[in-house]
C-alpha cells in the first residue's frame, strides 16, 4: 500500500517538507489507542535467532535506522514500532544550527536515490538530551556526533568531546561522523593524523566513565584501497570498536538522472541504490583485508532484503537503512529480518 498509494502522493511534494509532515503524522497517529500495537504486530519480527551481540551490545535484530532521519531524537520511540533493532540519532552538534540554505534535499526518482546537502542541521545538544530522557528503552540508540559548521579547525576536537561527554549517559554507542561531504572545512577530518588525535581524545574521555561506550567511525564510500588500508590501521592503532560503511557519495557516475538536472541540483551527498555496490565493496574489502578484525555496520543502497543480505555476506555484522526506508516503506525492515532468518545468517 505504501509504494502504490502513499509514496506517489508524498513524492509530489518537496522532500524536506514531506519529511517533517511524515514525522508529525507518525507522532499523531501513534498517540491513538492501539495504533502502536498494530504497527508492532504488522512490522516486527520477533525471533531469538535474529539477535546479535556486537560491540558488546545485544541487538534484537540486525536492522537499524541510519543517522540523519531522526536527527533530533524526537521520534525514535515511535519508529521502534516499525521493527528496527536499533536507531541512530543525529548528527548532533554542540550548538543548534540551521544547516545549509534550502533547497537542499532532492529525490532522484529514476535512480531510487537522494542527494542532500543538509549541512548538519539540528536543534543542538541540549535539545537532543531532553528528547533522549524520554527513552522508553525499546531498542538500542546510537549517538552520531559532529562539529558545528562555524567551529575553527583548532576546536574541532572540543566539539566532539562536548557532544560525547554530554550524551554519554543517554546513548548505547557513539558514531564519529567525519565523512559527511555537506559540511564546511571537512578536509581536516579526513586527515589520518588528525583522526588519530580525535579518536585518542574521545577514547581518553570514554575511560573516565564507569561504563565506557562503544565508539565507531563513519567513513565515505569513495575511499580507494590505500585509504581503506589506512582505516584498517587506524582502527587497530586507536582501538576503535568498529566502522560504519558508508556515508553518502560525492560521485555522480552511472546515474540515469540527466546531467542538466544534476547540474541544477548542484553539490551534495548521494545516497540510495546508486551507491549500493560501492558500499558493499568497501565492506568486503575492510572485512577481508582486516581478517574480520572489527565489526562493520553496512549502510548504503539497501532497498530490498537481498541488498541487506549482500552486505551481511560481504562482512557486515549489522545493517542500516535510510533512503531505502523512504522509497520502500516500513515493510522493508520486516522483509530483511525474514530473509535473514530464512538464510540463517
C-alpha positions in Angstrom: 0.0 0.0 0.0 2.9 2.4 0.8 4.5 2.1 -2.7 1.2 2.1 -4.6 -0.8 4.7 -2.7 1.2 6.6 -0.1 4.5 7.2 -1.8 3.1 8.6 -5.1 1.3 11.3 -3.1 4.2 12.1 -0.9 6.6 12.3 -3.8 4.6 15.1 -5.4 5.8 17.5 -2.7 9.1 18.9 -1.5 11.2 16.2 0.2 12.2 18.2 3.3 8.6 19.3 3.8 7.4 15.7 3.4 9.9 14.6 6.0 8.5 17.0 8.6 4.9 16.2 7.6 5.6 12.4 7.9 7.1 12.9 11.4 4.1 14.8 12.6 1.7 12.2 11.2 3.6 9.3 12.8 3.7 11.1 16.2 0.0 12.0 16.0 -1.2 8.6 14.8 1.0 6.7 17.4 -0.8 8.5 20.2 -4.2 6.9 19.2 -5.2 3.9 21.3 -3.8 0.6 20.0 -2.1 2.1 17.0 1.5 1.4 18.2 0.5 -2.2 19.0 -1.0 -2.5 15.5 2.3 -1.2 13.9 4.3 -3.7 16.0 2.0 -6.6 15.0 2.4 -5.7 11.3 6.1 -4.9 11.1 8.0 -6.5 13.9 9.6 -9.9 13.6 10.5 -11.5 16.9 12.9 -14.4 16.9 15.9 -15.1 19.1 17.8 -16.2 16.0 17.8 -12.5 14.9 19.6 -11.3 18.0 23.1 -10.1 17.5 25.9 -9.3 20.0 28.0 -6.6 18.5 30.3 -4.1 20.3 29.3 -5.9 23.5 25.7 -4.8 23.0 22.7 -7.1 22.4 20.7 -6.1 19.4 17.1 -7.5 18.9 17.8 -7.8 15.2 20.5 -6.6 12.8 18.4 -3.9 11.0 18.9 -0.3 12.1 17.8 3.2 11.0 20.8 5.3 9.9 21.6 8.7 11.3 20.0 11.7 9.5 16.4 10.5 9.7 15.7 11.3 13.4 18.3 14.0 13.7 16.9 15.5 16.9 15.8 12.3 18.6 12.2 13.2 18.5 10.6 10.1 17.0 12.8 7.1 18.0 10.2 5.6 20.4 7.6 5.6 17.7 9.9 4.4 14.9 10.9 1.5 17.1 7.4 0.1 16.4 8.4 -0.5 12.8 10.7 -3.3 13.7 14.1 -1.8 13.9 16.7 -3.4 16.1 18.5 -0.1 16.7 18.2 3.6 15.7 20.9 6.1 15.3 20.1 9.7 16.2 21.9 12.8 14.9 24.2 14.1 13.6 24.2 16.1 16.8 26.4 19.2 17.2 27.1 21.2 20.4 25.0 24.2 19.2 21.8 24.3 17.2 22.4 25.2 13.6 20.2 25.8 10.5 22.4 23.9 8.1 22.8 24.9 4.5 20.4 27.1 2.7 17.3 25.5 1.2 16.5 23.8 -1.2 18.9 21.1 0.0 17.2 17.7 -0.4 16.5 16.2 -3.8 15.0 12.9 -5.0 16.4 11.1 -8.0 13.4 9.0 -8.8 14.9 7.4 -11.9 17.8 6.2 -9.8 16.0 5.4 -6.5 18.4 7.8 -4.9 18.6 11.1 -2.9 21.1 14.0 -3.0 21.3 16.0 0.2 23.4 18.9 1.4 21.6 19.4 4.7 24.8 20.6 6.5 24.2 19.0 9.9 21.0 21.0 10.6 19.9 20.1 14.1 18.5 21.6 17.3 21.7 21.1 19.2 23.0 19.0 22.1 20.7 20.2 24.9 17.6 19.6 22.8 18.7 16.0 21.9 19.4 15.2 25.6 15.9 16.5 26.6 14.4 14.1 24.0 16.6 11.2 25.0 15.4 11.5 28.5 12.1 10.2 27.2 13.6 6.9 26.1 11.3 4.0 26.8 14.0 1.5 26.4 12.5 -0.2 23.3 15.8 -0.7 21.5 19.5 0.3 21.2 20.2 4.0 20.5 23.3 5.2 18.7 24.6 8.8 19.0 26.0 10.3 15.8 28.1 13.3 16.7 29.8 16.1 14.7 31.2 19.6 14.8 29.4 22.9 14.3 30.0 24.5 10.9 31.4 27.7 12.3 33.9 25.9 14.6 37.5 26.8 14.0 39.8 23.8 13.0 41.7 24.0 16.2 38.5 23.5 18.1 37.0 20.5 16.2 38.0 18.1 18.9 36.4 20.2 21.6 33.1 20.0 19.7 33.2 16.2 19.5 34.2 15.9 23.2 31.4 18.3 24.2 28.8 16.1 22.5 30.5 12.8 23.6 30.6 13.7 27.3 27.1 15.1 27.5 25.4 12.3 25.5 27.3 9.5 27.2 24.6 8.7 29.7 21.8 8.6 27.1 23.1 6.6 24.1 24.4 3.0 23.8 27.1 3.6 21.3 28.8 6.6 19.5 29.5 7.4 15.9 32.2 9.9 15.0 30.9 11.4 11.8 34.0 12.7 9.9 33.0 11.8 6.4 29.9 13.9 5.6 30.5 15.9 2.4 27.9 18.5 3.2 29.8 20.4 6.0 32.4 23.1 5.5 36.1 22.5 6.2 35.8 18.8 6.5 39.1 18.1 4.8 40.9 18.1 8.1 38.5 15.4 9.3 39.9 13.1 6.7 43.5 13.6 7.7 44.9 10.4 9.2 47.0 12.2 11.8 44.1 14.3 13.0 41.8 11.3 13.2 44.3 9.6 15.4 44.3 12.7 17.6 40.5 13.0 17.7 39.8 9.3 18.4 42.5 9.3 21.0 40.9 12.2 22.8 37.5 10.6 22.7 38.8 7.3 23.9 40.5 9.0 26.8 37.2 10.7 27.7 35.4 7.4 27.4 37.7 5.8 30.0 36.6 8.4 32.6 33.2 6.9 32.7 32.4 3.8 34.8 31.0 2.1 31.7 32.8 3.1 28.5 30.6 3.1 25.4 31.5 1.6 22.0 32.9 4.1 19.5 32.7 3.6 15.7 33.9 5.7 12.8 31.6 6.5 9.8 33.6 6.5 6.6 32.9 7.6 3.0 32.2 5.1 0.2 34.6 6.9 -2.2 37.8 5.8 -0.4 40.4 4.0 -2.5 42.2 0.8 -1.3 45.2 2.8 0.1 42.8 4.9 2.2 40.9 1.8 3.3 44.2 0.2 4.4 44.8 3.4 6.4 41.3 3.0 8.0 42.1 -0.6 9.0 45.4 0.5 10.6 43.6 3.4 12.3 41.1 1.1 13.9 43.9 -1.1 15.1 46.0 1.7 16.5 43.2 3.7 18.2 41.3 0.6 19.3 38.1 1.7 17.8 35.2 -0.7 18.2 34.2 -0.7 14.5 33.3 1.1 11.3 30.1 2.3 9.6 30.5 1.8 5.8 29.3 4.0 4.4 28.3 7.7 4.3 27.0 9.4 1.2 29.0 9.7 -2.0 30.2 12.7 -4.0 30.3 10.7 -7.2 27.6 11.0 -9.9 28.9 8.1 -12.0 26.4 5.9 -13.8 23.2 7.9 -12.9 20.1 7.8 -15.1 19.2 11.3 -14.0 20.0 13.8 -16.7 23.2 15.9 -16.5 21.1 19.0 -16.7 19.1 18.0 -13.6 22.2 17.1 -11.7 23.8 20.5 -12.6 20.6 22.2 -11.4 20.8 20.3 -8.1 24.5 21.0 -7.6 26.7 19.5 -4.9 25.7 17.2 -2.1 25.9 13.6 -0.9 24.4 10.9 -2.9 22.6 8.0 -1.2 20.3 5.2 -2.2 20.5 2.5 -4.8 23.3 4.2 -6.9 25.8 3.6 -4.1 24.8 0.1 -3.2 27.6 -1.8 -4.9 30.3 0.8 -3.9 29.3 0.5 -0.3 29.2 -3.3 -0.4 32.7 -3.5 -1.9 34.0 -1.2 0.8 32.6 -3.6 3.4 34.0 -6.6 1.7 37.5 -5.1 1.4 37.6 -4.0 5.0 36.3 -7.4 6.2 38.7 -9.5 4.1 41.8 -7.3 4.4 41.5 -7.0 8.2 40.5 -10.7 8.5 37.3 -9.6 10.2 39.2 -7.8 12.9 36.4 -5.4 13.8 32.6 -5.2 13.3 31.2 -3.3 10.4 27.7 -1.7 10.1 26.7 -1.8 6.5 24.7 1.0 5.0 24.2 2.4 1.5 21.6 1.4 -1.1 19.6 -1.2 0.8 16.3 -1.2 -1.0 15.4 -4.9 -0.6 16.0 -7.9 1.6 18.6 -9.2 -0.8 20.5 -5.9 -0.7 20.9 -6.3 3.0 21.9 -10.0 2.7 24.6 -8.9 0.3 26.1 -6.6 2.9 25.9 -9.2 5.6 27.5 -11.8 3.4 30.2 -9.3 2.5 31.2 -9.0 6.1 28.8 -6.6 7.8 27.6 -7.5 11.3 24.6 -5.1 11.2 22.9 -3.1 8.5 21.2 0.3 8.4 18.6 1.8 6.1 17.7 5.3 5.2 16.9 6.1 1.6 15.5 2.6 1.1 13.1 3.2 4.0 11.9 6.3 2.2 11.4 4.6 -1.1 10.2 1.2 0.1 8.4 2.0 3.3 8.4 0.2 6.7 7.8 -3.3 5.2 11.5 -3.3 4.2 12.6 -3.9 7.8 10.3 -6.9 8.1 11.4 -8.3 4.8 15.1 -8.0 5.7 14.6 -9.7 9.1 12.5 -12.5 7.5 15.2 -13.0 4.8 18.0 -13.1 7.5 16.0 -15.9 9.3 15.5 -17.7 6.0 19.2 -17.6 5.1 20.3 -18.5 8.6 22.6 -15.5 8.8 
